[in-house]
Amino acid sequence: MYPSHSQHPTVMLVQEAVLVALIAIGAFIRLPLVWMDYFDLGPLFVLWSGYLLGPWRGARVVAVYTLLGLLGVPVFVEGGGLGYILKPTFGYLLGYMAAAWLAGYLVRGHEQSGWQRYLWMTFLCFCAVYVFGIGYKWFLVNIYFNEVLPLWAIMSASLIPMPAEVTLFGLASFLVVPRLHREIAFQTKE
């Protein structure tokens, strides 16, 4: 017996490829903020990977995106290549994998949740992103490059966009994710 349409391996592969492409495109779509330069839409599609595909497939989408960038495909904001591992922002890419997994875990059975739940899920996912991002940046600067940059300084500079990201991406997820589950029948069960 063939799996249902939403579980067919080809459909699943196409879903994952589309989300990899959306993350790559989203990295170059920048929203300006008054109190800083900008933030990009890549993390929105990272969240949608988890919300739509579940924890493991969502994390795999982000892992494929990261691997493409490390192999030299210019999908990251500042290009690509193995040298990206030594950039202070590489930790955020690791955090994206954790966030996609967490998004998929948190949304299970709650795809039709209200906007408040999506805000909380998005907040928790961004906490994961920032734990990895800030931790990696601190490690790289203080241990690898042997410079002194206090954790509070990294945190104060890094957390500025978080309220805007959580609000915009949480509400966008609330508006789009339940509809995509109904219309396209994304498979979240793994």
C-alpha positions in Angstrom: 0.0 0.0 0.0 1.3 3.4 -0.9 1.6 6.1 1.8 -0.9 8.9 1.8 -0.2 11.9 -0.5 1.3 13.9 2.4 3.5 11.0 3.4 4.8 10.1 -0.1 8.6 10.4 -0.1 8.6 12.6 -3.2 6.2 15.0 -1.7 8.1 15.1 1.6 11.4 15.8 -0.3 9.8 18.6 -2.3 8.4 20.1 0.9 11.8 20.0 2.5 13.5 21.4 -0.6 11.0 24.3 -0.8 11.7 25.2 2.9 15.5 25.0 2.3 15.1 27.5 -0.6 12.8 29.7 1.5 15.4 29.9 4.3 18.1 30.8 1.8 15.9 33.5 0.1 14.7 34.7 3.5 18.3 35.4 4.6 18.5 38.1 2.0 15.1 39.7 2.7 15.8 42.3 5.3 13.4 44.3 7.4 14.7 47.6 8.7 14.4 48.4 12.4 14.6 51.9 13.9 17.1 51.0 16.7 19.4 48.8 14.5 20.1 48.1 10.9 17.8 45.2 10.1 16.8 41.6 10.6 16.2 39.0 7.9 13.3 36.6 7.3 15.5 33.5 7.3 14.5 32.6 10.9 10.8 32.8 10.0 11.2 30.0 7.5 13.4 28.1 10.0 10.4 28.2 12.4 8.0 27.2 9.6 10.2 24.2 8.8 9.6 22.9 12.3 6.0 24.0 12.6 5.1 22.4 9.2 7.3 19.3 9.1 7.8 18.3 12.7 10.9 18.3 14.8 13.2 15.9 12.9 12.4 16.9 9.4 12.4 20.6 10.3 15.9 20.3 11.9 17.0 18.3 8.8 15.9 21.2 6.5 18.0 23.6 8.5 20.9 21.1 8.5 20.8 20.9 4.7 20.7 24.7 4.4 23.7 25.0 6.7 25.6 22.2 4.9 25.0 23.9 1.5 26.4 27.2 2.9 29.4 25.4 4.4 30.0 23.7 1.0 30.4 27.2 -0.5 26.9 27.9 -1.9 26.3 31.6 -0.9 23.1 31.1 1.0 24.3 32.8 4.2 23.9 36.5 4.7 27.7 37.0 4.3 28.2 34.3 1.7 29.3 30.7 2.4 32.2 28.3 2.7 33.9 26.5 5.6 35.4 29.7 6.8 31.9 30.7 8.0 32.5 28.4 11.1 34.9 31.1 12.3 32.4 33.9 12.0 30.8 35.0 15.3 27.3 34.5 13.8 27.8 30.8 13.0 26.3 29.9 16.4 23.0 31.3 15.2 22.9 28.7 12.4 23.4 26.0 15.0 20.6 27.6 17.0 18.3 27.5 14.0 18.6 23.7 13.9 17.6 23.6 17.6 14.8 26.1 17.0 13.4 24.1 14.1 13.4 21.0 16.2 11.8 22.8 19.1 9.1 24.4 16.9 8.2 21.0 15.5 8.0 19.5 19.0 6.0 22.4 20.5 3.4 22.6 17.7 2.6 18.8 17.7 -1.2 18.5 18.1 -1.5 22.3 18.4 -1.3 23.4 14.7 -4.7 25.2 15.1 -3.6 27.1 18.2 -4.4 30.7 18.9 -2.0 33.6 18.3 -0.9 33.6 22.0 0.4 30.1 21.8 2.3 30.9 18.6 3.9 33.9 20.3 5.0 31.6 23.2 6.3 28.9 20.9 8.2 31.5 18.8 9.6 33.0 22.0 10.9 29.7 23.2 12.4 28.9 19.8 14.2 32.2 19.7 15.5 31.5 23.2 17.2 28.4 21.7 18.6 30.5 18.8 20.0 33.1 21.1 21.5 30.6 23.6 23.5 28.9 20.7 24.2 32.2 19.0 25.4 34.2 22.0 27.2 31.2 23.5 29.1 30.5 20.3 30.0 34.1 19.8 31.3 34.3 23.4 33.3 31.1 22.9 34.8 32.2 19.6 35.8 35.7 20.7 37.0 34.9 24.2 38.5 31.4 23.8 39.4 30.9 20.1 40.4 34.5 19.3 41.7 35.0 22.9 40.1 38.5 23.2 38.0 39.7 26.1 34.4 40.4 25.4 32.0 40.0 28.4 28.9 37.9 28.1 26.7 40.9 29.1 28.1 43.0 26.2 27.3 40.2 23.6 23.9 39.7 25.1 23.0 43.4 25.2 23.9 43.8 21.5 22.5 40.5 20.3 19.1 40.6 22.0 17.9 43.9 20.5 15.9 42.4 17.6 14.3 39.6 19.7 11.0 41.3 20.7 10.4 42.4 17.1 11.3 39.0 15.7 9.1 37.1 18.2 6.1 39.4 17.6 6.3 39.5 13.8 7.3 35.9 13.3 4.9 34.5 15.9 1.9 36.4 14.4 3.0 35.5 10.8 3.2 31.8 11.9 -0.3 32.0 13.5 -1.7 33.5 10.3 0.0 31.1 7.8 0.9 27.8 9.5 -2.6 26.5 10.2 -3.7 27.3 6.7 -0.8 25.5 5.2 -1.6 22.5 7.3 -5.1 22.5 5.9 -4.4 23.4 2.3 -1.2 21.6 1.6 -1.4 18.8 4.2 2.1 19.1 5.5 2.9 16.0 7.5 4.1 16.8 11.1 4.0 13.2 12.4 7.5 11.6 12.2 
